[in-house]
């Protein structure tokens, strides 16, 4: 059973959350990406709350800007330090000032999780990343790889001031194509029911703003995108090694048919992650959490049981 609640944070942000499992149990936290929302984790929230799968308290917040979470108007409010602060504070509230059993993240949620693991390793025992590039390998590929620059060209569309208006046209026609990327035709998991869940997230928010603006602001606030003649973007970025290392035991699950994040992004991960477990999944796309939730759950369960 999934519970939903609004969690006010002391710095003025409120996160809408989905949860399963008893309070007081070890906590797993799940962070979604764009253009998704916390509901994509529902099957895993229920799975890991079951006693035979660990009996965890499972929490999936909607990141700021998504669903009913606070959506500040300023693009600067979506810089990494603010996103990390939201999750660090939520972890403290959910664990009573303790430590997560595991932080699980995909896409933009992974960007937040990589940063949190570097800045606040004391907040989680383990880190699990699903198709979200480490900032060190992503920066390398954006700066040097024409293949990655082409694969990430969509980022420069998403920073346009009219991006959310264009994405909303014709019942979100571009968005459905995005969710079908890497497959022949509409994916089987994209049912009418799931589409309605997405429409509820992407549609107008209270006050009339687009539900897509917060997500687009993640791209607008980040320089990690392909350089253009008028915008150096990633070409002007330098990240020191101390901002990139992760000492937590880390699981990376990588779907190999992700057209935006090719497998070159997992090359060299060991330079940044000392304790790495890597699983590659042929035939799966960026949307592997939708496509193969049971496989993802099995990888996670095995990883969580290691050295427990």
N, C-alpha and C positions, 0 to 999 in steps of 0.2 A: 504493500500500500504506500502510495506517495502522498506526503503531506506538503503543503505549500505555506510559506510565511514570508513576511517582510521583516528584515533585520536592520534596524537603524544602527549606524556606526557613529562613534562619538565625534568624528570629524565632519559630520553633516551629510554623509552619503547613506542611502538606504539600498540594500541589496534584496531583491526578491529571490527566494531560495526554494528548492525542492529537496525533500529529504525522505529517507526511509530508515527504519531501525530505531532502537531505543537510545535515548539520551543516556550518557554515562558509559556507553560502550566505546572501544577504540574507534577513532574517526577516520574515515576516508573522505577526501574532498575531491570533487571532479570539476574541472574548468573547461568550458566549451570555447568554440571559436566563432568565426564569421563565415557565413551569415546565420549561424545556428543560435541555439539558446539552451538553457539548462535542461529542457525536456529531452534532448537527445540522449541523455544518460539514464533515462528512467529504467530501462531493463537492467542495467548494471547496478543501479541503486537498490533495486529489489533483490537482485541476485546476491549481492554481498551483505545484505541485511539478514539473510537467512542463516540460522545457526550452523548448518552444514557447510557454509561458505565463509565462515568467520564471525557471523553475527555482529557486523560492524554497524556503527552509526554512519550513514552515508549522506553527504550533503553536496548539492550542486547549486552554487549561486549563479544567477544571471549576472554577468559582469556589468560594470557601470555602462550605461548607454543602451542596454538590452532589456527587452520585455518591460517589467515594471520597476526595474532598478533605476536609481537616479541617473539622469542624463544631462550633465552640465552642458551649457551651450558653448563654452570656450574650448577650442581645439586643444589648447595647452593642458586642459584637465584630463586628457587621455595619454599623457606621457607615462612612461613605465613606472616612475617612482610613485605616481598616484594609484595606478592599477595594483602595484605590489602592496601598497599600504592598505588598500581595501581588503585584500585577501589575508594579509598578515593579521589585521585586526579581527577579521571573521574567524580565523583559526583560533585566536585567543579566546573568543567568545564561545566557540563550539567545544573547545577542549578544556575550558576552565583554566586557561593559562598554560596548558601543556603542549603536547606534540602530536601531530597527526601520525597515524599509522602509515599513511601514504597519501601523496598528492598526485592525482592523475589528471592529465591535461592533453588537449588536442588543439592544433592550429593556434589562434591567438591566445587561447588559454595556456598553451605551451610556452609562448613567449613570456607570459607573466610568470609561469612556473619556473622556467629556466632562470629568470632574474631573481625570483624569490629564493630559490635554492642556493644561489650565489650569495645573496645578501643576508639571508636569514636561515642558514642551514639547521639551526636549532629548532625550527618550527615543524620539521617533518623527519620521520625515520627513513622514508624511501620516496623516490621520485619515479613516476612513470609517464613517458611522453609518447604520444601517438601522432605521427606525421606533423611534427612542428620542428622546424629547423633550429638547431643550436645557433645563437647569434654569431659565434665565431665562424662556423662553416658557411652560414648564410651570407655574411658580409664578404667572405672570401669569394664565393661564387658570384655574387652580385657585382663585385669589382672586376672579376677576371673571366667569367664564363659567358659568352654570347648566348649559350643555351639557356642558362638561368635567367639572364636578362630578358630573353624573349618569353620564357615561361612566366615571369613576374610582371610582364608589361601591363597586365590588368590592374596592377596597383596604381599606375598613373591615370587610369580611368577613374578609379574609386576616389581619388583626391579632387576630382573636378567639382566645382561648386554645384553643378546640376546632376551629380551622380545619383543621388537618391531619387530624384524625379525621374530620371531615365530608367533606373532599375524598377521603379514602380509601374511603368507603363504596361498596358495590355495584361493586366493581372499578373505582374511580376514575371513577364516572359523571359527576360534576361536571367532572372534568378533561377528559374526552373532549368534553363540550359546549363547554368553553373553547377547545379546539383546533379545533372546528368553527365558532366564532363568525365571522360574516361570510359564511358559505356556506350553501347550501341542502342540508342533509343532510351525511353524513360526507364529508370531503374525500378526493379520490382518493389523495393522498399518505399518508394515515393507514392504512397497510396493517397486517396482523397482525404483520409483522416489526417495523415502527416502533413499534407499540403495545408489543411486548415490550421494546424498548429503553427506552421510557418507564417501563414497570412496574419495570424493573430499577433505575431512578434513583429512582422515587417510593416504592418499597417499604421495608420495615424495613432500617435500617443495622445493622452489627455493634454489638451492645449493646442492640438492640431499639428505638432511637429511630426516628421516622418519617423517611424520606428527603425528606419535604416540609417538615420543620421549618426547615431552613436557609433555604430559599427564603422561607417565611413570615416569618422573622426579618428579611429585608431590608425588608419593609413595616413591621414593628413598630419597626424602628430609625429609620425615616425620617419626618419630619414632613410631607413632600410628599404629602399626601392630602387629600381633601375635608374641609372643616371640618364639625363637628357641634356641637349645643348644648353637649355635655359635653366637647368636644375641639376647640380652635381650629385645630389642625393647621396647614395651609398659611397660614391667615389670620394666624398669629402669626410667620411667617417673613419675614425681610428678608435678601436676598443682595446684598452690595455688588458693583458693576460689576467690580472687579478679580478677583472670584472666578468671573466668568462669561465673560470674553473668551478666545477661542481664536485664536492666531496661526498655527497650522499650516494648510496647504492642506487643506481639508475637503470631502469628498463626503458628501452626504446623499441617501439613497434613501428615498422615502416612498410606501408602499402606501396608496392613497386609500380603500380599503374597510376600514381598521382601525377597528373600532367603539369601541375604548378610547382611541385616540389620533387624533382627527380632524385634518384638514389645517390647521385654524387654528393648530396648534402649530408649523408652519413659517413662519407670518407673523412678520416681524420678526427672523428669524435673522441677517440681515445686521447687526443692531445689535451682535451678539456675535462673529460670525465674519467676519473681514476677507476671507478668500480662500475663497469658497464656490462649490461646484458642486452643483446641486440637480436631481434627477430625481424626478418624480412618476410613479406607476404606477397607472393606473386598473384596476379589476377585480382587484386584489391585496389580500390581507388582511394582518393583523399577522404572519402566518406565511409571508411571502413567501420566506424562505430555504428552506423546504420546498417551496413551490408553484412557484417560478420560479428555481431555483439558477443556471441558465445565464444568465438575464438579469442576475441580481445579479453573476455572474462577469464578464460583458461590461462592465458599468458599472465594476467594480473594475479590470479590466485596462486600460481606456482611461484611467482616472484615474491609475493607477500609472505609466503611460507618459508622462503629461504632464510636461514639464520635467524629465525623468529625467536 
